[in-house]
Amino acid sequence: MSNVNFTRQLVKGKIAETIFSQMFRESGNFTVLEFGYEKVIPEMIQQGFNENNPMIETLRTAPDFAVIDRDTRQVKLIEVKYQRSLSSEYTLKAANRMSQSWNPSYLFIATLGGFYMDEIANIIKNKGQIAKLNHPKINSDLQNDYLQILKRFEQDN
């Protein structure tokens, strides 16, 4: 993969993360905390931890966000991915990787066809099939607003 393609994929991933966090925040029902390894590992390396340390390896697969439901106080660890179109093979691979260190956790996938989210264990059990995002606190109008942002970005790039 060329540097340009790598950068394009990186940007799409960041856009998916931004859409996820803003959509959940805008619902007014969730506290969204950035949790990914990008926030933790550089500081640990500066503190003298070796990159081959098993803890560093575990943190490399850390979910992107910790999301707190303000009503139930339930916390979910959520990894966010972008796929132009949904692929059960890619989804299963991501779920298997996450399950090794972060179980229970959830996978959110932003696609041009909509948003998907399910618990990692369910995705593995269902061989890579992931449920549509169907949450009473994130209604279809809100999802559609953010889906249009994603689609406009894709059209322009």
C-alpha positions as CSV (number, residue, x, y, z in Angstrom):
1,M,0.0,0.0,0.0
2,S,1.4,3.4,-1.0
3,N,1.8,6.2,1.5
4,V,-1.1,8.1,-0.1
5,N,-3.4,5.1,0.2
6,F,-2.3,4.4,3.8
7,T,-2.9,8.1,4.7
8,R,-6.3,8.0,2.9
9,Q,-7.3,4.9,5.0
10,L,-6.0,6.5,8.2
11,V,-8.1,9.6,7.5
12,K,-11.2,7.5,6.8
13,G,-10.7,5.8,10.2
14,K,-10.4,9.1,12.0
15,I,-13.6,10.3,10.3
16,A,-15.4,7.2,11.4
17,E,-14.2,7.8,15.0
18,T,-15.3,11.4,14.8
19,I,-18.7,10.5,13.5
20,F,-19.1,7.8,16.2
21,S,-18.1,10.1,19.0
22,Q,-20.1,13.1,17.9
23,M,-23.3,11.1,17.1
24,F,-23.2,9.4,20.5
25,R,-22.5,12.7,22.3
26,E,-25.2,14.5,20.3
27,S,-27.8,12.0,21.5
28,G,-27.3,13.5,25.0
29,N,-27.3,10.1,26.6
30,F,-23.7,9.2,26.6
31,T,-20.3,10.3,27.9
32,V,-17.7,9.4,25.3
33,L,-14.1,9.0,26.4
34,E,-11.2,8.5,24.1
35,F,-9.5,5.3,25.1
36,G,-7.3,4.1,22.3
37,Y,-3.7,3.1,22.4
38,E,-2.7,6.3,20.6
39,K,-3.4,8.1,23.9
40,V,-1.5,5.7,26.2
41,I,1.4,4.0,24.5
42,P,3.5,7.1,23.6
43,E,3.5,8.1,27.3
44,M,4.4,4.6,28.4
45,I,7.3,4.5,26.0
46,Q,8.5,7.9,27.3
47,Q,8.4,6.4,30.8
48,G,10.8,3.8,29.8
49,F,8.5,0.8,29.0
50,N,9.9,-1.4,26.2
51,E,7.8,-1.7,23.1
52,N,8.0,-5.5,23.4
53,N,6.4,-5.4,26.9
54,P,3.3,-7.7,27.0
55,M,1.3,-4.8,28.4
56,I,2.2,-2.6,25.4
57,E,1.1,-5.4,23.1
58,T,-2.2,-5.7,24.9
59,L,-2.7,-1.9,24.7
60,R,-2.1,-2.0,20.9
61,T,-5.5,-3.7,20.5
62,A,-7.3,-1.3,22.9
63,P,-10.7,-0.1,21.9
64,D,-11.0,3.5,20.7
65,F,-13.6,4.6,23.2
66,A,-15.1,4.0,26.6
67,V,-18.8,5.0,26.4
68,I,-20.8,5.6,29.6
69,D,-24.6,5.4,29.4
70,R,-25.7,8.3,31.6
71,D,-28.9,6.6,32.7
72,T,-27.7,3.0,33.5
73,R,-24.0,4.0,34.2
74,Q,-23.1,1.0,32.0
75,V,-19.6,1.3,30.4
76,K,-18.9,-0.2,27.0
77,L,-15.5,-0.4,25.4
78,I,-15.9,0.2,21.7
79,E,-13.6,-0.2,18.7
80,V,-14.6,1.9,15.7
81,K,-13.8,0.9,12.1
82,Y,-14.7,2.2,8.6
83,Q,-15.6,0.0,5.8
84,R,-16.9,1.4,2.5
85,S,-19.2,-1.7,2.3
86,L,-19.7,-4.2,5.1
87,S,-17.5,-7.3,4.9
88,S,-18.2,-10.2,7.3
89,E,-14.6,-11.5,6.7
90,Y,-13.1,-8.1,7.8
91,T,-15.6,-7.8,10.6
92,L,-14.8,-11.3,12.0
93,K,-11.0,-10.6,11.8
94,A,-11.4,-7.4,13.8
95,A,-13.6,-9.1,16.3
96,N,-11.2,-12.0,16.8
97,R,-8.3,-9.7,17.3
98,M,-10.3,-7.7,19.9
99,S,-11.5,-10.8,21.8
100,Q,-8.0,-11.9,22.7
101,S,-7.5,-9.0,25.1
102,W,-10.7,-7.0,25.4
103,N,-13.7,-9.1,26.2
104,P,-16.4,-8.0,26.6
105,S,-16.1,-5.2,24.1
106,Y,-18.0,-3.9,21.1
107,L,-17.3,-3.1,17.5
108,F,-18.9,-0.1,15.7
109,I,-18.6,0.0,11.9
110,A,-19.4,3.0,9.8
111,T,-20.3,2.2,6.2
112,L,-21.9,4.1,3.3
113,G,-24.9,1.8,3.9
114,G,-25.3,2.7,7.5
115,F,-23.9,2.1,11.0
116,Y,-23.4,-1.3,12.7
117,M,-22.6,-2.2,16.3
118,D,-22.5,-5.4,18.2
119,E,-20.7,-7.2,21.1
120,I,-17.5,-8.9,19.9
121,A,-18.7,-12.3,21.2
122,N,-21.9,-12.1,19.1
123,I,-19.9,-11.2,16.0
124,I,-17.7,-14.2,16.5
125,K,-20.6,-16.5,17.2
126,N,-22.3,-15.2,14.0
127,K,-19.2,-15.7,11.9
128,G,-18.6,-12.0,11.2
129,Q,-22.3,-10.9,10.9
130,I,-22.9,-7.6,12.8
131,A,-26.2,-6.1,13.8
132,K,-27.3,-2.7,12.5
133,L,-27.0,0.1,15.1
134,N,-30.4,-0.1,16.7
135,H,-30.4,1.9,19.9
136,P,-33.4,3.7,21.3
137,K,-31.2,6.6,22.3
138,I,-29.6,7.0,18.8
139,N,-32.6,7.4,16.6
140,S,-32.7,7.0,12.8
141,D,-32.8,10.7,12.1
142,L,-29.6,11.3,14.1
143,Q,-28.0,8.3,12.4
144,N,-29.0,9.6,9.0
145,D,-27.6,13.1,9.7
146,Y,-24.2,11.6,10.4
147,L,-24.4,9.1,7.5
148,Q,-24.9,12.0,5.1
149,I,-21.6,13.6,6.5
150,L,-19.8,10.3,5.8
151,K,-21.3,10.0,2.3
152,R,-20.4,13.6,1.4
153,F,-16.8,13.0,2.5
154,E,-16.6,9.9,0.3
155,Q,-18.0,11.7,-2.7
156,D,-15.4,14.4,-2.3
157,N,-12.5,12.0,-2.0
